[in-house]
Amino acid sequence: MTVAIIRFGGSNCDRDAERALKHLEIDAEIVWHEDGLPEDATGIVLPGGFSYGDYLRAGAMAARSPIMDEIREAAADGVPVLGVCNGAQVGCESGLTEGAFTTNESARFQCEHVYLRVERADTPWTAAYEDGEVIEVPIAHGEGRYEIDDDRLAELEDEGRVLFRYCDENGETGPKANPNGSKHDVAGVIGERETVAVLMPHPERATLPDIGPTDGQGILEGFQIA
């Protein structure tokens, strides 16, 4: 399998994602968005960074790149797609998943380790964990607050499409454990297919044992399962 990591102007976590995936023995290559999606791509990563300098709003311009049409088609065919941080913003802006990520409640950039509670362990992205398990993964964003209208969020909750919530080390949610003010403490969601997911925290930065916690490995291992 070969996971295509899509590089836009301003992406800066593409190399991190490549290194993390290769550490897990998952073949990966960085693809410039103007070159189109490789025919042999068996997975897709929309990496973090600041595509097009977050001009207009985070992810809005990258979401309108022609390659996103190819990615939506691939996702509809069951190709696993993971959007991380800026990639999550691109995923929402392009309609891969619902909702939007906007300015943190603090109105400042935040870079820190946070705890996430696994809301369901029966998806490719969470199969390595147990329901309710707490993992530690870093965040680095200025526009990470998940927003969606209340009625649609209730539907997503009922449909089991919330993957992760911000919590404390004991798995308790609430304002003190929520770093950016995300509605219902949402940190990650899946699309209409469970093979499509976006999340604001960075699993690729919690994969290599020589630089810190490795709780993010299980998320990236989803490419071997989906």
Number of C-alpha atoms within 10 A of each C-alpha: 12 15 25 24 27 24 23 22 13 15 20 16 22 23 16 17 26 21 19 22 22 13 14 15 11 18 16 22 22 16 19 15 17 12 10 16 21 13 7 10 17 20 25 26 28 28 29 30 24 21 25 17 14 17 12 9 16 28 28 20 18 29 21 13 15 14 18 21 15 14 23 18 12 19 20 15 11 16 20 27 31 25 26 26 31 33 28 30 32 29 32 23 22 21 14 26 22 21 18 21 25 19 20 19 15 13 11 12 14 17 13 11 16 18 26 31 27 24 22 19 17 14 21 21 28 22 17 17 20 14 13 16 17 23 22 21 24 21 21 18 21 20 25 29 23 25 18 15 10 11 9 12 19 13 11 18 14 10 10 14 23 23 25 27 28 31 26 19 16 12 18 15 19 15 13 11 19 23 24 26 22 22 16 19 23 26 28 24 27 24 20 16 18 19 23 26 29 28 27 28 31 23 26 27 23 24 26 20 12 8 9 11 18 18 21 24 23 19 22 23 19 20 24 15 12 17
